[in-house]
């Protein structure tokens, strides 16, 4: 589990998952893909990490025209990629925006 190291080091048990004696929810369990297509998409998505659009403020989105053929080459059905990529992109945009705000606040 990729998040387990953070849970094991959590000082507050409210933030640790129940595997590590806490009461917090595990992101791996709560956000894991539920379908075969979703699991295939997530396993192949590392291949699109360089297919981004960036502006002066940093990350602004994914290059969808480049992402779909890359994911298709990884075995993801293009129609599935076209359905899932916008949601994936929105999550990445939110995360990038939060990271920018955190950097500005420090």
C-alpha positions as CSV (number, residue, x, y, z in Angstrom):
1,X,0.0,0.0,0.0
2,X,1.5,3.3,-1.0
3,X,-0.1,5.3,1.8
4,X,0.9,2.9,4.6
5,X,4.1,4.7,5.4
6,X,2.2,7.9,6.2
7,X,-0.3,6.1,8.4
8,X,2.4,4.3,10.3
9,X,4.1,7.6,11.0
10,X,0.9,9.6,11.9
11,X,1.2,11.1,15.3
12,X,-2.6,11.5,15.7
13,X,-4.4,8.1,15.6
14,X,-7.4,9.9,14.1
15,X,-5.3,10.2,10.9
16,X,-4.0,6.7,10.9
17,X,-6.0,4.0,9.3
18,X,-7.2,1.0,11.2
19,X,-4.3,-1.2,9.9
20,X,-2.1,1.0,12.1
21,X,-4.3,1.3,15.1
22,X,-6.1,4.4,14.1
23,X,-9.7,5.3,13.2
24,X,-9.0,7.2,9.9
25,X,-10.1,6.1,6.5
26,X,-7.5,4.5,4.2
27,X,-7.2,6.4,0.9
28,X,-6.1,3.1,-0.8
29,X,-9.4,1.4,0.3
30,X,-11.7,4.4,-0.1
31,X,-10.5,5.5,-3.5
32,X,-9.5,2.2,-5.1
33,X,-11.1,1.6,-8.5
34,X,-14.1,-0.7,-8.3
35,X,-14.2,-1.9,-11.9
36,X,-11.9,-3.9,-14.1
37,X,-11.7,-0.9,-16.5
38,X,-10.9,1.5,-13.6
39,X,-8.1,-0.8,-12.3
40,X,-6.6,-1.1,-15.8
41,X,-6.8,2.6,-16.3
42,X,-5.0,3.3,-13.0
43,X,-2.3,0.8,-13.7
44,X,-1.6,2.4,-17.1
45,X,-1.9,6.0,-16.1
46,X,1.8,6.3,-15.2
47,X,2.4,6.3,-18.9
48,X,0.6,9.7,-19.4
49,X,2.5,11.5,-16.6
50,X,4.4,13.5,-19.2
51,X,1.4,14.3,-21.4
52,X,0.5,17.6,-19.6
53,X,-0.4,21.1,-20.6
54,X,1.4,23.8,-18.6
55,X,1.2,27.5,-18.4
56,X,2.9,30.3,-16.5
57,X,1.2,29.1,-13.3
58,X,2.2,25.5,-13.8
59,X,0.1,22.5,-14.5
60,X,-3.2,23.4,-16.2
61,X,-4.4,20.0,-17.5
62,X,-3.7,16.9,-19.5
63,X,-3.1,16.8,-23.3
64,X,-6.1,14.5,-24.0
65,X,-5.2,14.1,-27.7
66,X,-1.9,12.6,-26.6
67,X,-3.2,10.7,-23.6
68,X,-5.8,8.6,-25.3
69,X,-3.3,6.9,-27.8
70,X,-0.8,6.4,-25.1
71,X,-3.3,4.7,-22.9
72,X,-4.6,2.6,-25.9
73,X,-1.1,1.4,-26.4
74,X,-1.1,0.3,-22.7
75,X,-4.3,-1.7,-23.4
76,X,-6.9,0.7,-22.1
77,X,-9.9,0.9,-24.4
78,X,-10.0,4.4,-25.9
79,X,-13.7,4.9,-25.1
80,X,-13.0,4.1,-21.5
81,X,-10.0,6.4,-21.4
82,X,-12.2,9.2,-22.9
83,X,-14.7,8.7,-20.1
84,X,-12.2,8.5,-17.3
85,X,-9.5,11.1,-18.3
86,X,-11.6,14.2,-17.6
87,X,-12.3,13.1,-14.0
88,X,-8.6,12.2,-13.6
89,X,-7.6,15.6,-15.0
90,X,-9.9,17.5,-12.6
91,X,-8.3,15.7,-9.6
92,X,-4.9,16.6,-10.9
93,X,-5.9,20.2,-11.4
94,X,-7.3,20.4,-7.9
95,X,-4.1,18.8,-6.4
96,X,-1.9,21.2,-8.4
97,X,-3.9,24.2,-7.2
98,X,-3.7,23.1,-3.6
99,X,0.0,22.5,-3.9
100,X,0.4,26.1,-5.3
101,X,-1.6,27.6,-2.4
102,X,0.5,25.6,0.1
103,X,3.7,26.9,-1.5
104,X,2.3,30.5,-1.5
105,X,1.4,30.2,2.2
106,X,4.9,29.2,3.3
